[in-house]
Amino acid sequence: MSESLLLFALGESTELGSRVAAAMNARLAPLEEREFEDGEHKTRPLVNVRDRDVYVLHSLHGGGAHSVDQKLLRLLFFAGALRDASAARVTALVPYLAYARKDRKTKPRDPVTTRYVAQIMEAVGIDRIVALDVHNVAAYQNAFRCRTEHLEAAPLFVRRLAPLLGAEPVTVVSPDSGGVKRAEEFRRRLSEALARPVPLAIAEKYRSAGVVSGDAVVGDVRGSIAIVVDDLIATGTTMARAAVACRARGATRAYAVATHGVFASGANEALGGGAFERILVTDSVTPADANVSAFAAKLERVEIAGLLADAIARMHTGGSLVELMA
């Protein structure tokens, strides 16, 4: 790793950060994270960052020792400390970007939280944001005025799935109409990897007052493995509903593929049954063990350390992230 490059990882992202550093044949830069008796904290780098190209890894998901808001504040304060210490450039690596789902007004006086997060990140001097499979790429890119980079986990999932699928018929399924573009891109990549056509289907979904309904499927899934693709799984209700609808229409079995396995309270109830044979997520989020206990045997985490390490190396040297995502 170049001497002008430093990689830090905060809090619960330290384990992932260590794997990223190892993929770069390096070590994480040392830092201090100190808790005060009243709940406040201090974080500072323990090495000279002046004129260095600095990368800070912190996945902003809830759960664990700190809430999503605490994690966001720690990232902001640390980035501010880096700028005050004369870092040449500060890049925030946030595999899971908090508040990315609230990117537009859907009701009167709604907050546009994605934009607010962008403004406070820019205010502390973050030069660039790198996120993995955000909920809405266009909204993410438009919310920030600093540089944004968007990484995709689809190539990692396709690489894992292709040997498992073999010559069996496969259909990629979007669990709702909003995820069609994401599912279509996944379908394209999977079709290329399998060297044969892979069709697309769309599951019906309506949400009102927090209640999800709809069980129709547009497209033919009969006799095929239904691969339900989304950006994240929270409670798993949407994904499980799509899988059940596909099985009812003749799908031989169903796989879930989602970049971020948030697995909030209720995931055991939604995913612990027989809807899915396999559930694939990345290790961008570290869910509570209790929330995945009912389906742990079906759950597989695909590592993103190599992807992040490659992205950092390319950004530091001016390489192409477009080629990385090809």
CORGIWO-V298536 format. One line per field, one symbol per residue. ss: DSSP state (~ for helix, > for strand, _ for the rest). phi: phi as a letter, one per 30 degrees, with the letter a starting at -180 (. if undefined). burial: 1 if it has 24 or more other C-alpha atoms within 12 Angstrom, else 0. Layout:
ss: ???
phi: ???
burial: ???
//
This chain:
ss: ____>>>>>_~~~~~~~~~~~~~_______>>>>>_____>>>>>____>__>>>>>__________~~~~~~~~~~~~~~~~~__>_>>>>>>__________________~~~~~~~~~~~____>>>>>____~~~~~~~___>>>>>__~~~~~~~~~~~~____>>>>>__~~~~~~~~~~~~~~~~~~____>>>>>__>>>__>>>___>>______>>>>>>>>>___~~~~~~~~~~~~____>>>>>>>>>_____~~~~~______>>>>>______~~~_~~~~~~>>>>__~~~~~~~~~~~~~___~~~~~_
phi: .dddcbbcbchdddddeddddddchbbdddbcbcccdcjdbbbbdcbdceicccbbcadccdjidbdddddddddddddddddddiddaccccbeccdiddccadcbeiddcdeddddddddddjddacbbchddbdddddddccddbbbcbceeddddddedddhcddbbdbddaddcdddddddedddddddhadbdbbbddabbbhiccbjbdbckccdibddcdcbdabcdjddddddddddddcjddabccbbdcddhdejdeddcddcdcdbbcbccdbcddeddbddbedcdbccdcedddddddddddcidcdddddd
burial: 10001111111111111111101100111010000000000111100110011111111111100001011111111111111000111111111111111111000000011110110111011111111111111011101101111111111111011100100011111111101111111111111011000111111110000000011111111101111111111111111111111110101111111111111111110111101111111111111000110011011111111111111110110000100100
//
